[in-house]
């Protein structure tokens, strides 16, 4: 099993097998986040990921959950993700859920049909970082997308039938924009209705 740098995962993936499909974060410019600053983003060769999965299947054949790391595995082209999901299904028959982080941009690059195909192949949950529902806060933290784009991404995941977890950062608006941050974030949650809120 190959790991590059520190590996991060959502708290609810604590018991999951973690396999890096990508290294780092495709955006990696958010001012509040230091998780992937030591890495240059790239997609791992599929054959390397498959080799890691095969090795882990020999060692831990009863794995029930898998998290495809790092910060934006959903950015993989759909055919590569489908290949990984197919191998996971074969190698880990007890696996009940595969999870990924998905950036708003990587979600919006996928069509509704692609997301439904990924769900059918075993993608069970996407973790999406909202951070704030206020565009000025998002601009200040260099999120690179608007609240409207994040909302559209969340709705696209929900419509596909894949579970959605959205994370917001309490206090991100600071003293100046705390009301706007709270109100905007609430609007996104109310519109998207994620399965889980972090």
Secondary structure, 3 states (H helix, E strand, C coil): CCCCCCCCCCHHHCCCEEEECEECCCCCCCCCCCCCCCCCCEECCHHHHHHHHHHHHHHCCCCCEEEEECCCHHHCCHHHHHHHHHHHHHHCCCCCEEEEECCHHHHHCCCHHHHHHHHHHCEEEEEEEEECCCHHHHHHCCCCCCHHHHHHHHHHHHHHCCEEEEEECCCCCHHHHHHHHHHHHHHHHHHHCCCEEC
